[in-house]
Amino acid sequence: MKIVVAGATGSLGTQVVEAVRAAGHEPVSISRETGVDLISGVGLTEALRGASAIIDASATSSTSTKASIEFFTTVTRNLLAAERAAGVPHHVAISIIGAAKVNANYYAGKAAQEEILRAEPDGWSLLRTTQFHEFARQLVGHGKLGPFQGVPQMRSQPVAATEVAAELVAIASGDPRGIEPELAGPQEEKMSDLVRRYLAATGQRRPVIELSIPGAWGRGMRDGSLLPKAGTRRGRQTFDEWLATQSR
Ligand SMILES: NC(=O)c1ccc[n+]([C@@H]2O[C@H](COP(=O)([O-])OP(=O)(O)OC[C@H]3O[C@@H](n4cnc5c(N)ncnc54)[C@H](OP(=O)(O)O)[C@@H]3O)[C@@H](O)[C@H]2O)c1
């Protein structure tokens, strides 16, 4: 089975490509690095030819409400149109637990992406998860404040991207089912603690300062809106187990 992975070079996408192979399928990688632009649509129709499913693991690094909505709506519309043209029967998307409720900044883009899919009569599946363990690494890449590391005040129950990737491939291998049961990590953590542990484990010496982000975005991160509800499925790998797999 040919499975297209959009955002194939990202934190999740690289794991999805591996999971597609591990499941005995053929991955087709999409990113600007592979010559396909999900915003302009260049190269998209050709990349989708003969595919049975597409897993959309693309993302913007922008946290502005306008840019995030623009990115996720344009990409989703372009993908759905190209899938129709190429006869791809299954669109698999990933969103974030609580994003539609917070609906601000980056999460406004995820809410808009979800809305587009929910308006489609069929042909799609959507998995919502918590932050990945890799989110701590992503924050380290973006939040340097001079000699300090800025981290938003945030409650999170992070999950292994490898487990999310395997789940997305299992979903893509079956029929479209709309909204899938959500998937969270094994335990709640404070994001500033995770970043501290990540910095220490990777030999980086930088004091971490917690930032109280203003507005609905920051409130959503602080108040537990992004945490799973009781009874949500939980992944197995803890943050510390993941950290032990990261080399310096
Ligand atoms: N990170 C988390 O903790 C987390 C948690 C839950 C859900 N999610 C969701 O999971 C998905 C993946 O997130 P991530 O953190 O893995 O993203 P990421 O690491 O930032 O990767 C983004 C990917 O999108 C590609 N991309 C960006 N713009 C593109 C364009 N115009 N055309 C083609 N490809 C483009 C990038 O490749 P190029 O730059 O080479 O184009 C890259 O492969 C997103 O939908 C995100 O909302 C993330």
The ligand as a Gaussian input file, in Angstrom:
#p B3LYP/6-31G(d) Opt

LIG

0 1
 N        4.700000      18.786000      18.203000
 C        3.748000      18.361000      19.026000
 O        3.937000      18.240000      20.247000
 C        2.388000      17.992000      18.458000
 C        1.428000      17.389000      19.315000
 C        0.181000      16.997000      18.797000
 C       -0.087000      17.213000      17.442000
 N        0.857000      17.817000      16.652000
 C        0.559000      17.995000      15.218000
 O        1.368000      17.080000      14.495000
 C        1.671000      17.625000      13.212000
 C        3.188000      17.619000      13.003000
 O        3.788000      18.450000      13.975000
 P        5.378000      18.463000      14.171000
 O        5.635000      19.131000      15.459000
 O        5.928000      17.102000      13.882000
 O        5.799000      19.459000      12.980000
 P        7.283000      19.899000      12.558000
 O        8.304000      19.120000      13.263000
 O        7.324000      21.393000      12.649000
 O        7.328000      19.496000      10.997000
 C        6.593000      20.196000      10.049000
 C        6.713000      19.503000       8.707000
 O        5.892000      20.215000       7.753000
 C        6.657000      20.474000       6.593000
 N        6.183000      21.691000       5.930000
 C        6.011000      22.928000       6.482000
 N        5.571000      23.785000       5.538000
 C        5.431000      23.064000       4.387000
 C        5.019000      23.388000       3.064000
 N        4.642000      24.628000       2.710000
 N        5.001000      22.410000       2.123000
 C        5.400000      21.143000       2.447000
 N        5.779000      20.773000       3.686000
 C        5.818000      21.736000       4.639000
 C        8.096000      20.622000       7.101000
 O        9.052000      20.348000       6.099000
 P        9.794000      21.478000       5.209000
 O       10.121000      22.613000       6.124000
 O       10.964000      20.749000       4.616000
 O        8.815000      21.857000       4.154000
 C        8.137000      19.493000       8.139000
 O        8.351000      18.264000       7.482000
 C        1.026000      19.023000      13.186000
 O       -0.249000      18.916000      12.610000
 C        0.890000      19.371000      14.665000
 O       -0.131000      20.310000      14.929000
 C        2.079000      18.188000      17.120000

